[in-house]
Amino acid sequence: MKAMNVGLLGIGTVGGGTFSVLKRNSEEITRRAGRPIEITVVADKNLELARKVTGGACRLTDDAFSVVTDPDVDIVIELIGGYGIARELVLKAIENGKHVVTANKALLAKHGNEIFDAAQKKGVMVAFEAAVAGGIPIIKALREGLTANRIEWIAGIINGTTNFILTEMREKGLPFDVVLKEAQRLGYAEADPTFDVEGIDAAHKLSIMSAIAFGNRVSFDQASVEGITKLEAVDIKYAEQLGYRIKLLGITKRMPEGVELRVHPTLIPSKRLIANVEGAMNAVLAKGDAVGATLYYGKGAGAEPTASAVIADLVDVTRMHTSDPENRVPHLAFQPDAVVDLPILPLAEVVTSYYLRLRVEDKPGVLADITRILADHQISIDAMFQREPAEGEDQADIIMLTHQTKEKNIDAAIASINALSVVTGKTIRLRMESLL
Amino acid sequence: MKAMNVGLLGIGTVGGGTFSVLKRNSEEITRRAGRPIEITVVADKNLELARKVTGGACRLTDDAFSVVTDPDVDIVIELIGGYGIARELVLKAIENGKHVVTANKALLAKHGNEIFDAAQKKGVMVAFEAAVAGGIPIIKALREGLTANRIEWIAGIINGTTNFILTEMREKGLPFDVVLKEAQRLGYAEADPTFDVEGIDAAHKLSIMSAIAFGNRVSFDQASVEGITKLEAVDIKYAEQLGYRIKLLGITKRMPEGVELRVHPTLIPSKRLIANVEGAMNAVLAKGDAVGATLYYGKGAGAEPTASAVIADLVDVTRMHTSDPENRVPHLAFQPDAVVDLPILPLAEVVTSYYLRLRVEDKPGVLADITRILADHQISIDAMFQREPAEGEDQADIIMLTHQTKEKNIDAAIASINALSVVTGKTIRLRMESLL
């Protein structure tokens, strides 16, 4: 059967991985897809690199726009990244009737609605398995595997850099700054780590998963995002003593009033499987009303794991390109006319339980003052312990776990607590999830 | 759009779950599938039960053959089980141009090749997500999510009954018989638990996964199967002391000489995520050459988790039924003309490492005799410890972990060891896997 012709935009890490996996496994992939899938043209500004990676096996150009308008190209793989030129190229490819495969989470988080609308109108597919959790087929699982379910929530470790850092902080008891430098040295973190450590990359991925889980428009701009830069090793240690691990989770929940969409460090029970996902690995836990909790685990980044997802999309597109567009898997899992615009809840309205660490003077009545304030805000305490001052100190740490409450209640209570003269440091507040 | 009409055969646990989930989530499922999916007729010998479960919402019959020949039925769900009448009904449905969705692992393990051939000839789909690991979308992950990969091996906890029993044996230190009775009392094991505890159910599921992973014919009849009935609590304890857990794993590996296809209790490192899958939960670990190891976890049985998979298949069939058969996902993941007949390796040829427990007289020279025999068979020792005899006893336990060797070597060595006069009990041998 006639080969599918693919134009590849960007021959960096993932592009190189895609090229080499597609070549190495071409026989097996053809046996699955029913026809060869061939990269016939590669566009990259760095033609020398492109020549080195491809070994002259296909046409090269430094003009990506010539690829997205090339009548001989069936599918365009966009691996340029960012949301400037990538957006233009993807829209131009769609306009020219090309199917698109992309790993670009930032682009879809920012411009997904526009891109999916354009693809829908043109009757082409935009596939994006590689945009979330690398090689883990999580988009397929959510969009096709759990179609029977009313999905209730998703919680994911979807950024390998931060999970690596948190694992090292816990295992070695080291502060964030030290571990970040180590991660940079080992190549787990970039020179400018902002996107990863501030939770933005996780929020990009989360907002895509949230949309396909709930049949909602992509709502990245309304996500609440908090990274791990302010997290202290001492809280990781206290959490562990209480039977919890701290993970940077992307959490999205369907509530009666709207959708929660938030990324932040989170205490989760150590005995949960996802709490034991360590190092740079990713995992997504999805709860459906029929299936219960399911978990998907694997490598969330890297050349070949990401290439695995890119190529799975190529095979899917190859299989579906002749079917009528109405019967294809919809971009956002729900039919375009059934996608709704559920409100995203502000953090103040989120209901969860909390970990508090208070630094107080070690004298009588302190605990009574604090628990009185919590009671006044309808916050009840689930567990508590006090770390007595060391020899020569006169300040103690009080660690509390609360039952569920609205975030605005806990914040009001903390403001009152911080105003007490016996409270000598800023109270640390972390969110907790039971993930049941 | 016109509804898809579904005929349901068997309204037991999973049938009832399918009926109620499809009803409860019909709005959300329609928003995904693009058209309603309706169970229009139910066949069951027990008409009273059928009436109670369906509440008169659809036509009932006690003649399943009338459903598979009904011109108004688009899709038949087979939930009768077994491979007698179920095989006849599925083949008759295919003959009549119906698509089939089934949860029947025994049927597909025994007659999958015949059934898929018939479906292929007729241009209809036989979908079977529910046949393996209940609600976990593992068939979809293997067949569509990992298409870029040369899959190297799969290892799965794919029987909830035995995983529940092993978890209880480890946590409570109880023997198999006692825990089995408890599992039966709690409904985790059937009155006749043979299929589960002897590993046959796991082998059914494994042989289906093996076929779609490697593009091989379904080869259940050549699987090597060993259950957990002879497993002793003391070995679970020793394994734990050495940093391992014992799980009943279904393992299939692609080797240069053929395919390993085996179910048996297996020591795996406690720190692996899959070692921490407890109770009746299922998990499948799949290793691809590009993606690395990925894990899929969830409920492997029960009314609604299994219904989740059945309905996901209904949605898939609804989406794909208008597409040309050549472009659908092939039944066995590979195109029919690309499915091969790789040899299944006998256990004697399997290469793995081993846990040995020897009962010996506590006197000088014993260890020298044993290690000499192992060395003569080219088996090297990775770790060893000796449990000294208790007060008043004169026999000691020696526990050894070996490096990798062929099973026929270890068996020959054990025969020689058992012949030593200082060895007073039958040597226990368990297989180990590093799962890396």
Interface residues (C-beta under 8 A of the other chain):
Chain A: G17 V21 L22 R24 N25 E28 I29 T30 R31 R32 A33 G34 E129 G135 I136 P137 K140 A141 E144 G145 L146 T147 A148 N149 R150 G215 L273 N276 V277 G288 D289 A290 V291 G292 A293 T294 L295 Y296 Y297 G298 K299 E304 P305 A307 S308 A309 V310 I311 A312 V315 D316 R319 M320 H321 T322 S323 D324 E326 N327 R328 V329 P330 A333 F334 Q335 A338
Chain B: G17 V21 L22 R24 N25 E28 I29 T30 R31 R32 A33 G34 E129 G135 I136 P137 K140 A141 E144 G145 L146 T147 A148 N149 R150 G215 L273 N276 V277 G288 D289 A290 V291 G292 A293 T294 L295 Y296 Y297 G298 K299 E304 P305 A307 S308 A309 V310 I311 A312 V315 D316 R319 M320 H321 T322 S323 D324 E326 N327 R328 V329 P330 A333 F334 Q335 A338
